Amino acid sequence: MASPWRHLGQRVRALRRARGMTQRALAESAELSVVYIQKLEAGDRTPSLPTLDRLAHVLGARLIVRLTRRRRS
């Protein structure tokens, strides 16, 4: 089963690459470790809201948090 954070990691990677940033540059700008960024992009880390906020700020993205359940089909 894929991690529920995999989609978020893929989005972070896409935003980072679109801005021409390396994982190291993102890590330094967001005051995180390179290993953390690698694991986040792989879907192996569950980021806190403050961490997501920092990443969104560095990447120039809006942070939208969904707090409602999805309907089951």
Backbone as CSV, one residue per row, in Angstrom:
resi,resn,N_x,N_y,N_z,CA_x,CA_y,CA_z,C_x,C_y,C_z
1,MET,0.838,-1.178,0.000,0.000,0.000,0.000,0.888,1.248,0.000
2,ALA,0.574,2.191,-0.859,1.359,3.423,-0.962,1.064,4.337,0.217
3,SER,2.067,5.083,0.591,1.917,6.045,1.685,0.910,7.122,1.301
4,PRO,0.064,7.537,2.246,-0.884,8.606,1.937,-0.167,9.935,1.698
5,TRP,1.110,10.017,2.068,1.872,11.254,1.890,2.635,11.272,0.569
6,ARG,2.535,10.185,-0.193,3.257,10.100,-1.459,2.856,11.214,-2.416
7,HIS,1.563,11.505,-2.507,1.093,12.562,-3.408,1.681,13.912,-2.997
8,LEU,1.711,14.179,-1.699,2.291,15.430,-1.217,3.770,15.499,-1.587
9,GLY,4.496,14.413,-1.389,5.911,14.375,-1.741,6.145,14.630,-3.217
10,GLN,5.287,14.057,-4.052,5.405,14.269,-5.493,5.139,15.730,-5.846
11,ARG,4.200,16.338,-5.140,3.885,17.757,-5.383,5.045,18.650,-4.962
12,VAL,5.644,18.355,-3.811,6.803,19.131,-3.351,7.933,19.012,-4.375
13,ARG,8.193,17.795,-4.843,9.243,17.583,-5.840,8.962,18.384,-7.110
14,ALA,7.726,18.336,-7.584,7.374,19.058,-8.812,7.552,20.571,-8.638
15,LEU,7.111,21.104,-7.500,7.272,22.541,-7.248,8.752,22.920,-7.143
16,ARG,9.508,22.081,-6.462,10.950,22.339,-6.317,11.628,22.360,-7.673
17,ARG,11.357,21.368,-8.479,11.979,21.285,-9.806,11.533,22.433,-10.711
18,ALA,10.259,22.811,-10.623,9.746,23.913,-11.443,10.465,25.221,-11.123
19,ARG,10.960,25.332,-9.913,11.687,26.537,-9.496,13.194,26.379,-9.654
20,GLY,13.618,25.245,-10.229,15.030,25.005,-10.486,15.856,24.832,-9.224
21,MET,15.214,24.349,-8.172,15.908,24.169,-6.892,16.376,22.730,-6.723
22,THR,17.512,22.579,-6.081,17.969,21.251,-5.680,17.331,20.915,-4.336
23,GLN,17.421,19.653,-3.965,16.931,19.266,-2.640,17.717,20.002,-1.557
24,ARG,19.007,20.188,-1.778,19.845,20.895,-0.805,19.398,22.346,-0.660
25,ALA,19.111,23.018,-1.767,18.681,24.417,-1.716,17.348,24.540,-0.982
26,LEU,16.431,23.626,-1.250,15.135,23.648,-0.563,15.336,23.403,0.929
27,ALA,16.143,22.424,1.256,16.393,22.096,2.659,16.981,23.298,3.402
28,GLU,17.962,23.927,2.809,18.593,25.078,3.460,17.616,26.236,3.618
29,SER,16.844,26.512,2.585,15.891,27.625,2.639,14.785,27.387,3.660
30,ALA,14.375,26.123,3.810,13.302,25.782,4.747,13.835,25.376,6.122
31,GLU,15.157,25.430,6.286,15.808,25.038,7.544,15.468,23.595,7.933
32,LEU,15.606,22.709,6.946,15.386,21.276,7.133,16.622,20.542,6.627
33,SER,16.721,19.266,6.933,17.856,18.495,6.427,17.557,17.980,5.019
34,VAL,18.616,17.730,4.280,18.464,17.168,2.934,17.807,15.797,3.027
35,VAL,18.191,15.006,4.008,17.602,13.677,4.193,16.095,13.798,4.419
36,TYR,15.660,14.791,5.206,14.232,14.992,5.434,13.520,15.276,4.113
37,ILE,14.080,16.152,3.291,13.470,16.485,1.995,13.405,15.240,1.119
38,GLN,14.475,14.452,1.102,14.483,13.219,0.310,13.363,12.280,0.757
39,LYS,13.233,12.102,2.057,12.214,11.191,2.578,10.809,11.749,2.396
40,LEU,10.661,13.055,2.511,9.357,13.684,2.271,8.924,13.470,0.824
41,GLU,9.833,13.714,-0.106,9.521,13.531,-1.525,9.217,12.075,-1.862
42,ALA,9.782,11.152,-1.103,9.528,9.720,-1.319,8.242,9.250,-0.637
43,GLY,7.626,10.144,0.147,6.404,9.776,0.856,6.664,9.049,2.158
44,ASP,7.904,9.124,2.651,8.284,8.408,3.872,8.282,9.279,5.121
45,ARG,7.835,10.511,5.021,7.760,11.409,6.174,6.384,12.049,6.224
46,THR,5.912,12.260,7.437,4.647,12.948,7.672,4.991,14.330,8.215
47,PRO,4.885,15.356,7.395,5.280,16.692,7.836,4.244,17.324,8.760
48,SER,4.737,18.135,9.680,3.836,18.901,10.555,3.301,20.106,9.768
49,LEU,2.258,20.728,10.288,1.733,21.924,9.618,2.759,23.055,9.569
50,PRO,3.519,23.308,10.640,4.546,24.347,10.528,5.590,24.038,9.444
51,THR,5.944,22.769,9.298,6.901,22.387,8.259,6.295,22.590,6.880
52,LEU,5.043,22.191,6.705,4.360,22.417,5.430,4.277,23.903,5.113
53,ASP,4.017,24.711,6.129,3.938,26.155,5.933,5.280,26.711,5.458
54,ARG,6.372,26.257,6.084,7.709,26.718,5.662,8.003,26.309,4.227
55,LEU,7.686,25.068,3.890,7.923,24.593,2.525,7.097,25.388,1.519
56,ALA,5.833,25.625,1.844,4.971,26.393,0.945,5.533,27.798,0.739
57,HIS,5.996,28.410,1.813,6.564,29.758,1.712,7.793,29.758,0.796
58,VAL,8.699,28.827,1.015,9.928,28.750,0.213,9.603,28.454,-1.248
59,LEU,8.620,27.595,-1.483,8.271,27.190,-2.847,7.291,28.152,-3.526
60,GLY,6.837,29.161,-2.799,5.899,30.120,-3.386,4.547,29.504,-3.673
61,ALA,4.124,28.587,-2.813,2.857,27.878,-3.014,1.899,28.210,-1.876
62,ARG,0.628,28.023,-2.131,-0.366,28.186,-1.075,-0.549,26.854,-0.366
63,LEU,-0.721,26.925,0.935,-0.969,25.730,1.737,-2.467,25.633,1.978
64,ILE,-3.057,24.590,1.451,-4.491,24.354,1.638,-4.631,23.038,2.390
65,VAL,-5.250,23.097,3.541,-5.429,21.906,4.367,-6.888,21.486,4.303
66,ARG,-7.112,20.267,3.928,-8.468,19.742,3.844,-8.803,19.048,5.156
67,LEU,-9.842,19.503,5.797,-10.213,18.954,7.101,-11.528,18.181,7.070
68,THR,-12.036,17.924,5.897,-13.278,17.172,5.782,-12.983,15.780,5.235
69,ARG,-13.847,14.865,5.535,-13.679,13.490,5.031,-14.113,13.419,3.578
70,ARG,-13.497,12.506,2.898,-13.931,12.210,1.542,-15.098,11.234,1.608
71,ARG,-16.011,11.388,0.707,-17.121,10.435,0.650,-16.619,9.117,0.104
72,ARG,-17.115,8.063,0.670,-16.777,6.736,0.131,-17.677,6.425,-1.028
73,SER,-17.097,5.845,-2.058,-17.873,5.512,-3.254,-18.525,4.160,-3.117
